[in-house]
Amino acid sequence: MTIFANIRLRFTVMLFLVLALAHAETLYAAQSAAPKPEKNSLEVAIAAFGPLYLPLLVAHEAGYFAKRGVSLNISQLSATASAQALISGQIDIYQGGASTIHANVGGSDLIYIGASVDRSTLALFGRKGLTSFEALKGKAVATTSVGAFGEIAMRKTAKERGLEIGKDIKLLYHKGPPDALATFMSGNADGLIVTPPQSEMARTKGYPLIIDYFEQGFKIVGPGTGVAREFMQKYPNTLKIFLMGYLDGVKRAIDDPAYAKKIEAQYTKISDAKLLDDSYKEGLKVWNKDMTVDASAVRVVLEHSSNPKARDLDPKRFFDNTLIREVNRDYGSKLFPGEVK
């Protein structure tokens, strides 16, 4: 070996060692910066099993939370019961709708820390022959829980049309979308306002669509990640891990439709391939990659709340974007480059 070849070999080895050391330092820094959970298990409740909640279910089944040291127990809970469960500590996170806002209005310090969805997929249907909102005057509409987004949407539309909920249109409340659909399908309600997959079921049965709230651009946090403010202050890293795992679920659900539909079928017990495909497409339209909460999506709930004092409250009181902004900066921006900052 010539002296020049020997020098070249030594230089190559040294360069390799420098690069390897740099990579190791980068990896160590990344690992050191990874959140360490203060709590290793989370009780998470959701309002319904369906496409709006699919990224969470995908992330759970794919093990994205567990790999970061946090296990989840996921259960279904009505909007009515969710706030009290958060306040009492029976659950840690409620992945749901406006109940978090209503509880805050009532004096409980519950807030959103993220908006997994902020565009509504609600759809309002009528019985055959009822094709306008005004045609529902004097009739009953099946919806989900008191204060949930079905009620908010109905109040908003009624006000715009010069009608009043409770006086001109009666709402029939239910634990969740499947129960509301059952009431409608059995002929005990003249209208139905629900989200997928139940809205897709009504559509396939040929019931007339009165309002598609997504097409209307109805902006609302639903579902959002609701927690007690005290819980956020006590377990910030655990919640960051939850948000990171959730974003992993969003990416997997987008990149792997077959897996996402398989998980939805597992939880909803729906086996019809077309129905699953239509339901998946409805979810795909609204899953947020950037989960920061928009004050305008909270304001619409306050403006159409049945509680008069809600209308004068500052929307910023109802959310804290601190954790999701940190997660977006350190993780989401790498998961969705150019789309999340």
C-alpha positions in Angstrom: 0.0 0.0 0.0 1.4 3.4 -1.0 1.8 6.2 1.5 -1.0 8.1 -0.3 -3.4 5.1 -0.2 -2.6 4.7 3.5 -3.4 8.4 4.2 -6.6 8.1 2.1 -7.7 5.0 4.1 -7.0 6.7 7.4 -8.9 9.8 6.3 -11.9 7.6 5.3 -11.9 5.8 8.6 -11.7 9.0 10.5 -14.5 10.6 8.5 -16.7 7.5 9.1 -16.0 7.7 12.8 -16.9 11.4 12.9 -20.1 10.8 11.0 -21.0 7.8 13.2 -20.4 9.9 16.4 -22.5 12.8 15.0 -25.3 10.4 14.2 -25.1 8.8 17.7 -25.1 12.3 19.3 -28.2 13.3 17.2 -30.0 10.0 18.1 -29.1 10.5 21.8 -30.4 14.1 21.7 -33.6 13.0 20.1 -34.1 10.2 22.6 -33.3 12.6 25.5 -35.8 15.1 24.1 -38.6 12.5 23.9 -41.2 13.1 26.6 -41.1 10.8 29.6 -44.6 10.1 30.8 -45.5 11.0 34.3 -48.4 8.5 34.0 -48.3 5.2 32.2 -52.0 4.6 31.6 -54.8 6.8 30.4 -58.6 6.3 30.6 -59.9 7.7 27.3 -63.6 8.0 26.5 -65.1 8.8 23.1 -68.5 9.9 22.1 -69.0 7.3 19.4 -67.3 4.6 17.3 -67.0 5.9 13.7 -64.7 7.7 11.2 -64.3 10.9 13.2 -62.5 8.8 15.9 -60.7 6.5 13.6 -57.2 7.9 13.9 -57.4 7.4 17.7 -58.5 3.8 17.3 -55.9 3.1 14.6 -53.2 4.6 16.8 -54.3 2.4 19.7 -54.5 -0.8 17.7 -51.2 -0.1 16.0 -49.4 0.4 19.3 -48.3 4.0 18.8 -49.1 5.0 22.4 -47.8 1.8 24.0 -44.4 2.2 22.2 -44.0 5.5 24.1 -44.8 3.9 27.4 -48.5 4.8 27.8 -51.4 2.3 27.6 -54.9 3.4 26.8 -58.2 2.0 27.9 -60.9 3.3 25.5 -64.5 3.4 26.3 -67.7 5.0 24.9 -69.4 7.6 26.9 -72.3 9.9 26.2 -71.7 13.6 26.1 -74.0 14.1 29.1 -71.8 11.9 31.3 -68.4 12.9 30.0 -68.0 16.2 31.8 -68.7 14.7 35.2 -66.4 11.8 34.5 -63.6 14.2 33.7 -64.2 16.3 36.8 -64.3 13.2 39.1 -61.2 11.7 37.5 -63.0 8.6 36.2 -61.6 9.4 32.8 -58.5 11.4 31.9 -59.4 12.4 28.3 -62.7 12.9 26.6 -62.4 12.7 22.8 -65.7 14.4 22.1 -67.7 17.5 21.4 -69.3 20.5 23.0 -69.8 18.9 26.5 -66.3 20.2 27.5 -67.4 23.8 26.6 -70.8 23.4 28.4 -69.1 22.2 31.6 -66.7 25.1 31.5 -69.6 27.5 31.1 -71.1 25.9 34.2 -67.9 26.5 36.2 -65.8 23.4 35.7 -62.3 24.1 34.5 -62.4 21.7 31.5 -60.6 22.7 28.3 -59.6 21.5 24.9 -55.9 20.8 24.3 -56.3 19.8 20.7 -58.9 19.7 17.9 -58.7 16.4 16.1 -61.6 17.6 13.9 -62.9 21.2 13.4 -65.2 20.7 10.4 -68.6 19.1 11.0 -69.7 16.0 9.1 -73.2 16.3 10.5 -76.0 15.6 8.1 -79.7 16.3 8.6 -82.2 14.0 7.0 -86.0 14.0 6.8 -88.5 11.2 6.3 -89.5 10.7 2.7 -91.4 13.7 1.5 -89.7 16.1 4.0 -87.0 17.9 2.0 -86.6 21.3 3.7 -85.8 22.5 7.2 -89.0 24.4 7.3 -90.9 21.2 6.7 -89.7 20.0 10.1 -91.8 22.6 11.9 -94.1 21.0 14.4 -92.1 17.7 14.1 -89.4 15.8 16.0 -85.8 15.3 15.1 -83.6 12.5 16.5 -80.2 13.6 17.7 -77.6 12.6 20.3 -77.0 14.0 23.7 -78.2 17.3 25.2 -75.7 20.0 24.3 -73.9 17.9 21.6 -73.2 19.2 18.2 -76.4 17.9 16.7 -78.3 20.3 19.0 -75.9 23.2 18.4 -76.3 22.8 14.6 -80.1 22.6 14.9 -80.3 25.7 17.1 -78.0 27.6 14.6 -80.1 26.6 11.6 -83.4 27.2 13.3 -82.4 30.7 14.3 -81.3 31.5 10.7 -84.7 30.3 9.5 -86.8 32.2 12.1 -87.7 29.0 14.0 -87.0 28.0 17.6 -85.9 24.6 19.0 -88.3 23.4 21.7 -91.1 25.6 20.4 -91.2 24.9 16.6 -89.1 21.7 16.4 -88.7 19.1 19.1 -85.4 17.3 19.6 -85.3 13.7 20.7 -82.1 13.0 22.6 -80.1 9.7 22.6 -77.0 8.2 24.0 -75.3 8.1 20.6 -75.8 8.1 16.8 -76.9 4.4 16.6 -79.8 5.0 19.0 -80.8 8.2 17.2 -80.8 6.3 13.9 -82.9 3.5 15.4 -85.5 6.0 16.5 -85.6 7.6 13.1 -85.7 4.3 11.2 -88.5 3.0 13.4 -90.7 6.0 12.4 -90.6 7.6 15.8 -88.9 10.8 14.5 -89.5 12.9 11.4 -85.9 14.0 11.1 -82.4 12.8 12.0 -79.1 14.7 12.5 -76.0 12.5 12.9 -72.5 11.9 11.7 -71.0 9.0 9.8 -71.4 6.0 9.6 -75.0 6.5 10.7 -75.5 9.3 8.2 -74.3 7.1 5.4 -76.8 4.4 6.5 -79.6 6.9 6.2 -78.3 8.1 2.9 -78.2 4.5 1.4 -81.8 4.0 2.5 -82.8 6.9 0.3 -83.9 9.4 3.0 -83.8 12.9 1.7 -80.8 15.0 2.7 -81.9 18.4 4.0 -78.6 19.9 5.1 -75.0 18.7 4.6 -73.2 20.7 7.3 -69.7 19.9 5.9 -70.8 21.5 2.5 -72.1 24.5 4.5 -68.6 24.9 6.0 -69.9 24.5 9.6 -66.7 24.9 11.7 -66.8 23.3 15.2 -64.4 21.4 17.4 -65.8 17.9 17.3 -64.2 15.8 18.4 -61.7 17.6 20.4 -59.3 16.4 23.1 -60.9 17.5 26.4 -59.2 17.4 29.8 -59.3 19.1 33.2 -56.8 22.0 33.2 -55.3 20.6 36.4 -54.7 17.3 34.7 -52.8 19.1 31.8 -50.7 20.9 34.3 -49.8 17.7 36.2 -49.2 15.4 33.3 -48.0 17.5 30.3 -45.6 14.8 29.0 -48.2 12.1 29.1 -50.6 14.3 27.1 -47.8 15.1 24.6 -47.3 11.4 24.1 -51.1 11.1 23.6 -51.0 13.8 20.9 -48.0 12.4 19.2 -49.6 8.9 19.1 -52.8 10.4 17.8 -50.9 12.2 14.9 -49.2 8.8 14.1 -52.8 7.4 13.9 -53.8 10.2 11.5 -50.8 9.5 9.2 -51.5 5.7 9.3 -55.2 6.2 8.6 -54.4 8.4 5.6 -51.6 6.2 4.2 -53.2 2.8 4.8 -56.9 3.0 4.0 -57.3 -0.8 4.1 -56.0 -1.0 7.7 -58.1 2.0 8.8 -61.3 0.4 7.3 -60.4 -2.9 9.0 -60.2 -1.1 12.4 -63.5 0.8 11.8 -65.2 -2.5 10.9 -63.8 -4.1 14.1 -65.2 -1.3 16.3 -68.5 -0.5 14.5 -69.3 -4.1 13.5 -70.1 -2.9 10.0 -69.2 -5.4 7.3 -70.6 -3.7 4.2 -67.5 -2.7 2.1 -69.2 0.2 0.4 -70.5 1.6 3.6 -67.1 1.4 5.2 -65.5 3.0 2.1 -68.0 5.9 2.2 -67.6 6.3 6.0 -63.8 6.4 5.6 -64.0 9.1 2.9 -66.2 11.2 5.3 -63.5 10.9 8.0 -60.7 11.7 5.5 -62.3 15.0 4.7 -62.0 16.3 8.3 -59.0 14.7 10.1 -56.7 17.5 11.3 -53.0 17.2 10.9 -52.5 20.5 12.7 -54.6 20.1 15.8 -54.5 23.6 17.2 -57.9 24.8 18.4 -59.5 27.7 16.5 -61.3 30.2 18.6 -64.0 30.6 16.0 -64.9 26.9 16.3 -65.6 27.5 20.0 -67.4 30.7 19.5 -70.1 29.1 17.4 -71.0 26.8 20.3 -71.2 29.7 22.7 -73.4 31.8 20.4 -75.9 29.0 20.0 -75.8 27.5 23.5 -79.0 27.2 25.5 -77.3 29.0 28.3 -77.6 32.7 27.7 -74.5 33.7 29.7 -72.3 31.6 27.3 -72.6 34.1 24.5 -70.6 36.8 26.4 -67.7 34.6 27.3 -64.2 34.7 25.7 -63.6 31.6 23.5 -59.9 31.6 24.6 -61.0 30.5 28.1 -62.0 27.1 26.7 -58.7 25.9 25.2 -55.0 25.8 25.7 -52.8 25.2 22.6 -49.5 25.1 24.4 -49.0 21.3 24.2 -50.1 20.8 20.7 -48.0 23.7 19.4 -44.9 22.0 21.1 -45.8 18.7 19.6 -46.4 20.2 16.2 -43.0 22.0 16.3 -41.0 19.0 17.5 -42.9 16.1 15.9 -45.9 17.0 13.7 -43.9 19.2 11.4 -41.6 16.2 10.7 -44.5 13.8 10.3 -46.3 16.2 7.9 -43.6 18.4 6.4 -44.9 21.5 4.7 -48.3 21.0 6.2 -47.7 21.4 9.9 -45.5 24.0 11.6 
